[in-house]
Amino acid sequence: MNIKEQILALRREIEQHNFNYYVENSPTISDFEFDMKLKQLQELEKAYPQFFDKNSPTQRVGSDLNAAFEQVPHQYPMLSLTNTYSEGEVSDFYNRVQKLLNADFQIVSELKYDGTSISLIYENGVLVRAVTRGDGVKGDDVTANIRTIRSIPLTLKGNFPEKFEIRGEILMPYPIFEELNKERENQGLAPFANPRNAASGTLKLLNSAEVANRKLDSFLYYILGENLPYNNHYQNLMNAKEWGFKISDAIKLCSSLQETLDYIKFWDTERKNLPVATDGIVLKINDLMQQKNLGFTAKSPRWAIAYKFQAEKAITRLNSVSYQVGRTGVITPVANLEPVLLSGTIVKRASLHNADIIEGLDLHVGDMVYVEKGGEIIPKITGVELKERFFVNEKVKFIENCPECGAKLVRNEDEAAHYCPNEDACPVQIKGKIEHFVSRKAMNIDGLGEETIALLFENKLVKNVADLYELKKERISRLERLGEKSAENILLALEKSKEIPFSRTLFALGIRFVGETVAKRLTAVFTNIDKLENATFEQLISVNEIGESIANSILDYFQKPEHKTLINRLKTVGLQFAETEKAEQKSDKLAGMSIVISGVFEHNSRDEYKQIIEQHGGANVGSVSSKTSFILAGENMGPAKLEKAEKLGVKIMSEEEFLKMI
Ligand code: IVH
């Protein structure tokens, strides 16, 4: 086998393993073996860049260079479905269809997945475009993000039509959703209300590398095109599974009304065991000719309906409202309820989110309230039964002081949440900050879990993250449950953390709104902590994707003398507060320039070009704007970027021109 054949064979093999793992849920090799194969392919592709292919499974990692989304029209409008809520309405639908068709017909029963819909276009077996629903007529081109989803095939197998569109749902599985929300709360960001919002929010991220991290999944349920292999929906879908798509195993071909009603009943309970959200059942007439005869109304097809599951509801008494202080100081009001059975679990508490929600419900202590478990994981209060309000109870009034430390709470304009500003003295926040600092994505200090941190804090050994570096082995090993071995491991991990690069150290400080990505963007421009500390509001907001709230939060942080002291102490113990690779400045030929990198290069990789730009005083930015100095363009530059550059008159420079210039 020559090199090219070897690369192609590896790509095919890896795609098959991806399919086995992400679509079939039945891997045939270990994760380790898979990683080895992927690594081998990466190495071959690096050594032989002439065989680059954007559809290679190595390209699923995304990039942080996506331009804003381009709007594109749908070839067939993306309609919605008529909703029904009762068996009666389902049988009305069945009878209506029977009358209109006046012939035998079959119904395909499917789960209604509760994610965000997507349209995928394939040409000659290759994914060419992925578009969101948008307003139904046109949507956002999110191809770069969709490419990172492992269960969506980039190239097809078997006997597929030359050109077709397939639609489906992009979903965030519950475990990924919960992990993401935990991380967001750690970073002081508002959690997503449900997996649907999380999935659609993720698809709109400008950074496809971040999308890749979020592990979205998909189910496809509707094929459109001129030359489909079968004249019915069911067989086409089953066939699409062979091409590599993830098609639900729950799809059932039904021949009577009773069968569809049984299907609904079965899944209304069984769906609770699925790893993704569903909010109903979709019923579709199987035969494509019959579908065509039934046709569409302006809004939806006459050949399909959705049956929506009832959001489970219960009524119970509100006993009191308590307030929790999060790690970043955000206050969450929680309703304490008279225990009530809801979807098989006893509910005692419900989130009230923020002061506006309490005000909107006009809540009084002692009210009888409706609790619902809809798409949301935590039950919420959806209303008050005023007929049951016999006595005038006291109105729920949001607290003014922190329940943990007593500090006066603040609420910024345009923000829904109240928070405790006493970040360096409020015990919950101190512990939270340390937990965040040591977490895997920050300083990665193993051995310091929540309990150990609480012990260290209660024994007055640490009250901020700089104290961690002054811990002595003897003191740690004397603590309950810890021994000499754990003490040694903790000290070792602390020592190792001194090598963590600047962007992660900055992230670890836990400045409000400075998450991983924001920290990376900041350190790319402000290459050491002094530069960041001295940055003005204008300088901060001129950085790609840094808005006013983030800028204000950074300015606030550095205004406090205790933070300066803390950073100085951390500097003294040897943490990284400067970008190291960029230390060797080669020239200032690109000083003050904002440069966008796009396409595939021959002489250096994208990352190497990023570094070269910085070494010559320039800044690498993600998207094209009127402030862009020029675009460093390789092969296959994205069409959206090209169009935007032309519109704004931004110069496009080839690799050769650029190398000559510097
Ligand atoms: S078929 C012409 N099948 O529900 C309509 N839709 O209200 C074709 N959905 O926008 C859609 N699961 O996002 C269809 N198995 C399924 C579905 C499904 C979820 C969503 C989809 C659509 C909405 C319709």
Residues whose N, C-alpha, C, O or C-beta is under 5 A from the ligand:
A	BS01	IVH	L79 S80 L81 E110 L111 K112 Y113 S117 E169 Y221 Y222 V282 P301
